[in-house]
Amino acid sequence: MNLEEYFARTGYKGSLEKQDLETLTAIFQHHIRAVPFENLSIHCGEKITLDLEHVYNKLVRKKRGGWCMENNQLLGWVLRGLGYNTSFLGAYVYNPHQNTYATIMTHLIVKVVIDDKAYIVDGGFGVSYQMWQPMELVSGKDQPQAPGVFRFTEKNDIWYLEKERRKQYIPNQNFSNSDLLEKKECRKVYMFSLEPRTVEDFSFQCTYLQTSPDSLFTKKSICALQTSHGFRALIGWTLTETTYNYKENMDLVEFVTLEDEEVEKTLKEKFNITLGGKLVPINVKGPYTI
């Protein structure tokens, strides 16, 4: 494992001399635009493990993506290797179907401290809730980014992340009520404490999320990648392409339904992903755990 190979994967060619916010932001943005958020291993006969070398080989050498425990573990390794002050935190994801936060800590995020200021770096949430810049860990401050306005609030040592989106223009009205569309303009994303965590703290969750019939990740095959102007996502057979700020205070959300034979071709063309096993797409609606 080496940093040069990682940066070749993400296409980052900038300076690495300073451990400052500007460099961190550039490294982060190259990551989220090169390495997808995806759970396709579950649906093509592979097992997801948290071993760092396995994660590195998958995301860097095989040019795959991964979920938060893979993407953010890799990001944490890279940033530590560059000399950043980093630690892992654990978050509880908000489930809009159940209108509550998860009861188990399933989301791994990275905290980075620069000049005594703390930032949250999360390269493993995907779709429209993927932050594009490190977020300053401060309560009650609007932090506008291309995807929308993010905000942390803190209460009794628990931190909450929420996001406000723009209005949405959906040309294909057949998808106007799709469960893949976020209905609320302001939505809770996750909550977390500042207690440092280790990757081993997520070993049970890693197994549970890829095996439980109640897990979001066994019910949906997901691949999402941020672009220079928005993001694209393939969930089951549905390809979504979102353009942020297509018009003033409006995002363009385009949907298309793929045929079986188009799925793997689309993964290659739109996400630069080639799978080792045969993908079985899935998109089961209804309640699930996250």
C-alpha positions as CSV (number, residue, x, y, z in Angstrom):
1,M,0.0,0.0,0.0
2,N,1.4,3.4,-0.9
3,L,0.1,7.0,-1.2
4,E,1.3,7.5,-4.8
5,E,-0.8,4.6,-6.0
6,Y,-3.8,6.0,-4.1
7,F,-3.4,9.5,-5.7
8,A,-3.0,7.9,-9.1
9,R,-6.4,6.3,-8.4
10,T,-8.1,9.5,-7.5
11,G,-6.2,11.7,-10.0
12,Y,-5.0,14.2,-7.4
13,K,-1.8,15.9,-8.6
14,G,-1.7,18.9,-6.2
15,S,0.8,19.7,-3.4
16,L,1.1,17.6,-0.4
17,E,3.5,19.8,1.6
18,K,1.0,21.5,3.8
19,Q,-1.4,19.8,6.1
20,D,-4.0,22.6,5.7
21,L,-7.7,22.8,5.0
22,E,-7.2,23.7,1.3
23,T,-5.1,20.5,0.7
24,L,-7.5,18.4,2.7
25,T,-10.5,19.7,0.7
26,A,-8.8,19.0,-2.6
27,I,-7.8,15.4,-1.6
28,F,-11.3,14.8,-0.4
29,Q,-13.0,16.1,-3.5
30,H,-10.8,14.0,-5.7
31,H,-11.7,10.9,-3.6
32,I,-15.5,11.3,-3.8
33,R,-15.4,11.9,-7.6
34,A,-13.2,8.8,-8.3
35,V,-14.2,6.2,-5.7
36,P,-17.9,5.3,-5.7
37,F,-20.1,4.7,-2.7
38,E,-21.3,1.2,-3.4
39,N,-22.4,-2.1,-1.8
40,L,-22.3,-4.2,-5.0
41,S,-20.1,-6.9,-3.3
42,I,-23.2,-8.1,-1.4
43,H,-25.0,-8.6,-4.7
44,C,-22.2,-10.3,-6.8
45,G,-21.1,-13.0,-4.4
46,E,-18.3,-11.2,-2.5
47,K,-17.8,-10.6,1.2
48,I,-17.0,-7.1,2.5
49,T,-14.3,-7.1,5.1
50,L,-12.7,-4.3,7.2
51,D,-9.1,-5.4,6.8
52,L,-7.3,-2.3,5.6
53,E,-5.1,-4.1,3.0
54,H,-8.3,-5.8,1.6
55,V,-10.0,-2.4,1.4
56,Y,-6.9,-0.8,-0.3
57,N,-6.7,-3.5,-2.9
58,K,-10.4,-3.3,-3.6
59,L,-10.8,0.5,-3.8
60,V,-7.3,1.4,-5.2
61,R,-6.1,-1.5,-7.3
62,K,-9.4,-3.0,-8.4
63,K,-10.9,0.5,-8.9
64,R,-14.0,-0.4,-7.0
65,G,-15.9,1.6,-4.5
66,G,-17.2,0.8,-1.0
67,W,-19.4,1.9,1.8
68,C,-18.5,4.2,4.7
69,M,-16.3,1.6,6.6
70,E,-14.2,1.2,3.5
71,N,-14.1,4.7,2.0
72,N,-13.6,6.5,5.2
73,Q,-11.1,4.0,6.6
74,L,-9.0,4.5,3.4
75,L,-9.3,8.2,3.7
76,G,-8.2,8.1,7.3
77,W,-5.2,6.0,6.4
78,V,-4.2,8.5,3.6
79,L,-4.6,11.6,5.8
80,R,-2.6,10.0,8.7
81,G,0.1,9.1,6.2
82,L,0.3,12.8,5.2
83,G,0.6,13.9,8.8
84,Y,-3.0,15.0,9.5
85,N,-4.4,14.7,13.1
86,T,-7.2,12.2,12.5
87,S,-9.5,10.0,14.5
88,F,-12.6,7.8,13.7
89,L,-16.0,8.5,15.1
90,G,-19.2,6.5,14.9
91,A,-22.6,7.8,13.8
92,Y,-26.2,6.6,14.0
93,V,-28.0,7.1,10.7
94,Y,-31.4,8.7,10.5
95,N,-34.1,6.4,8.9
96,P,-36.8,8.5,7.3
97,H,-39.1,5.5,6.9
98,Q,-39.1,5.0,10.6
99,N,-38.6,8.7,11.5
100,T,-35.9,7.8,14.0
101,Y,-32.1,7.3,14.3
102,A,-30.7,3.8,14.0
103,T,-30.1,2.0,17.3
104,I,-26.8,0.6,16.3
105,M,-23.7,2.6,15.3
106,T,-23.4,1.8,11.6
107,H,-21.6,4.8,10.1
108,L,-17.9,5.5,10.3
109,I,-16.7,9.1,9.9
110,V,-13.3,10.9,10.2
111,K,-12.5,13.8,12.4
112,V,-9.6,15.9,11.4
113,V,-8.0,18.7,13.6
114,I,-6.2,21.5,11.8
115,D,-4.8,24.5,13.8
116,D,-7.0,23.6,16.8
117,K,-10.2,23.5,14.6
118,A,-12.0,20.2,14.2
119,Y,-13.6,19.1,10.9
120,I,-15.7,16.2,9.9
121,V,-14.6,14.4,6.7
122,D,-17.1,11.9,5.4
123,G,-16.5,10.3,2.0
124,G,-18.8,7.4,2.6
125,F,-22.5,8.5,2.6
126,G,-23.2,8.8,-1.1
127,V,-26.1,10.2,-3.2
128,S,-27.4,13.7,-2.3
129,Y,-26.2,13.6,1.4
130,Q,-22.6,13.3,0.4
131,M,-20.8,16.4,1.7
132,W,-18.4,18.0,-0.9
133,Q,-16.1,19.8,1.6
134,P,-14.9,19.0,5.1
135,M,-17.4,20.5,7.6
136,E,-16.2,22.6,10.5
137,L,-17.4,21.0,13.8
138,V,-19.4,23.9,15.1
139,S,-23.0,24.0,16.3
140,G,-25.8,26.0,14.6
141,K,-23.7,27.3,11.7
142,D,-25.1,27.0,8.1
143,Q,-22.4,25.5,5.9
144,P,-23.5,26.0,2.2
145,Q,-22.0,23.6,-0.3
146,A,-22.8,22.6,-3.8
147,P,-25.2,19.8,-2.7
148,G,-27.1,22.1,-0.4
149,V,-26.8,23.7,3.1
150,F,-25.4,21.4,5.8
151,R,-25.6,22.1,9.5
152,F,-24.4,20.6,12.7
153,T,-26.3,21.1,16.0
154,E,-25.0,19.9,19.3
155,K,-27.2,19.0,22.3
156,N,-25.9,17.2,25.5
157,D,-22.7,16.2,23.8
158,I,-24.5,14.6,20.9
159,W,-24.0,16.1,17.4
160,Y,-26.6,16.1,14.7
161,L,-26.1,16.6,11.0
162,E,-28.9,17.8,8.8
163,K,-29.1,19.1,5.2
164,E,-31.4,21.5,3.3
165,R,-31.9,20.8,-0.4
166,R,-33.1,23.0,-3.2
167,K,-36.3,22.5,-5.1
168,Q,-36.3,19.6,-7.6
169,Y,-37.2,19.6,-11.3
170,I,-38.0,16.0,-12.5
171,P,-38.6,15.8,-16.2
172,N,-39.8,12.2,-16.1
173,Q,-43.0,12.6,-14.0
174,N,-43.3,8.8,-13.8
175,F,-40.7,9.1,-11.0
176,S,-42.3,12.1,-9.2
177,N,-43.3,9.8,-6.3
178,S,-40.3,7.5,-6.4
179,D,-39.0,6.4,-3.1
180,L,-35.5,7.3,-4.4
181,L,-36.6,11.0,-4.2
182,E,-36.1,12.9,-0.9
183,K,-39.5,14.4,-0.1
184,K,-38.5,16.8,2.7
185,E,-36.5,19.9,1.9
186,C,-34.7,19.7,5.2
187,R,-33.7,16.2,6.4
188,K,-31.8,14.8,9.3
189,V,-28.8,12.7,8.2
190,Y,-27.1,11.2,11.3
191,M,-26.0,11.8,14.9
192,F,-22.7,11.1,16.6
193,S,-20.6,11.7,19.7
194,L,-16.9,12.7,19.8
195,E,-15.9,9.4,21.5
196,P,-13.0,8.0,19.4
197,R,-13.7,4.7,17.7
198,T,-11.6,2.0,16.1
199,V,-12.4,0.1,12.9
200,E,-12.9,-3.0,15.1
201,D,-15.9,-1.3,16.7
202,F,-17.7,-1.8,13.4
203,S,-17.0,-5.5,12.9
204,F,-20.5,-6.7,14.0
205,Q,-22.2,-4.0,12.0
206,C,-20.2,-4.9,8.9
207,T,-21.5,-8.5,9.1
208,Y,-25.0,-7.5,10.0
209,L,-25.5,-4.9,7.2
210,Q,-24.5,-7.4,4.5
211,T,-26.4,-10.4,5.8
212,S,-29.6,-9.2,7.6
213,P,-32.8,-9.4,5.5
214,D,-33.8,-6.2,7.3
215,S,-30.7,-4.2,6.1
216,L,-31.0,-1.5,3.5
217,F,-27.9,-2.9,1.9
218,T,-29.4,-6.4,1.3
219,K,-32.6,-4.8,0.0
220,K,-30.9,-2.5,-2.5
221,S,-27.9,-2.7,-4.8
222,I,-26.4,0.8,-4.7
223,C,-23.6,2.5,-6.7
224,A,-23.2,6.3,-6.4
225,L,-20.5,8.7,-7.6
226,Q,-20.2,12.4,-7.2
227,T,-19.5,14.4,-10.3
228,S,-18.2,18.0,-11.0
229,H,-21.8,19.2,-11.1
230,G,-23.9,16.8,-9.0
231,F,-24.0,13.0,-8.7
232,R,-25.2,9.9,-10.4
233,A,-26.5,6.7,-8.7
234,L,-27.6,3.3,-9.9
235,I,-30.0,1.7,-7.4
236,G,-31.4,-1.6,-8.6
237,W,-32.2,-0.9,-12.3
238,T,-32.8,2.8,-11.8
239,L,-30.2,5.3,-12.9
240,T,-30.4,8.7,-11.4
241,E,-28.4,11.7,-12.6
242,T,-28.7,14.9,-10.5
243,T,-27.4,18.3,-11.6
244,Y,-27.1,20.7,-8.6
245,N,-28.3,24.3,-9.2
246,Y,-29.5,23.5,-12.7
247,K,-31.5,26.7,-12.4
248,E,-31.6,29.2,-9.5
249,N,-32.4,27.2,-6.3
250,M,-33.4,24.2,-8.3
251,D,-31.7,20.8,-9.0
252,L,-32.4,18.7,-12.1
253,V,-33.1,15.1,-11.3
254,E,-33.2,12.7,-14.2
255,F,-34.3,9.1,-14.0
256,V,-34.1,6.2,-16.4
257,T,-34.9,2.5,-16.0
258,L,-32.4,0.1,-17.3
259,E,-32.8,-3.4,-18.8
260,D,-30.9,-6.3,-17.2
261,E,-28.3,-6.3,-20.0
262,E,-27.7,-2.6,-19.6
263,V,-26.8,-2.7,-15.9
264,E,-23.2,-3.9,-16.0
265,K,-22.5,-1.8,-19.1
266,T,-23.7,1.3,-17.3
267,L,-21.5,0.5,-14.2
268,K,-18.5,0.5,-16.5
269,E,-19.4,3.6,-18.5
270,K,-20.8,5.8,-15.7
271,F,-18.9,4.6,-12.7
272,N,-15.8,2.9,-14.1
273,I,-16.6,-0.3,-12.3
274,T,-16.0,-3.8,-13.5
275,L,-17.2,-6.6,-11.2
276,G,-15.6,-10.0,-10.7
277,G,-18.9,-11.8,-10.2
278,K,-22.3,-11.6,-11.7
279,L,-24.4,-8.8,-10.3
280,V,-28.0,-9.5,-9.2
281,P,-29.6,-6.1,-9.1
282,I,-32.2,-5.5,-6.4
283,N,-34.4,-2.6,-5.1
284,V,-36.9,-3.7,-2.5
285,K,-39.2,-1.0,-1.3
286,G,-40.5,-0.8,2.3
287,P,-39.1,-0.4,5.8
288,Y,-35.5,-1.3,6.5
289,T,-32.7,-0.7,9.0
290,I,-29.6,1.4,8.2
